Amino acid sequence: MEHKFQKMLEGYYNNLDGNEIDPTIKELIKNFNFALSWFKSEGVDDKIFQICFIYKTSVDEFKPKGELAFALTRGLKGKKWLRKQVSITLHMKA
C-alpha cells in the first residue's frame, strides 16, 4: 500500500491504476485510525504516535485529490468531450 500511496503523493499518475486509488486511500485511513487508537490506549511512546499522525495527516490531505488522480489515470479515457480541440489565447500586457 505504501508504495502505491507514494506514487500518488509524487504525482506519478501515469503509473497508477485508477481503480486502486480510492480503496488504497480508504484502507490507509482505516489502518492509521486503528493504529492511532491502539497507540493511545496502550500508552505507546508519543514520538511513535506523532510519526503515525504525520503520515495519517498526509493521507487526509491527499484524499480530496483522489478524484482528480482517478480522472488523470482512468476516468477521462474515452470521454467524447475530451476529443474536442481546446484553444487558449494569451494577451501580453506591455
Helices and strands as residue ranges (DSSP letters): H 2-10, G 13-15, H 18-42, H 46-62, G 63-65, H 66-70, I 71-75, G 80-83
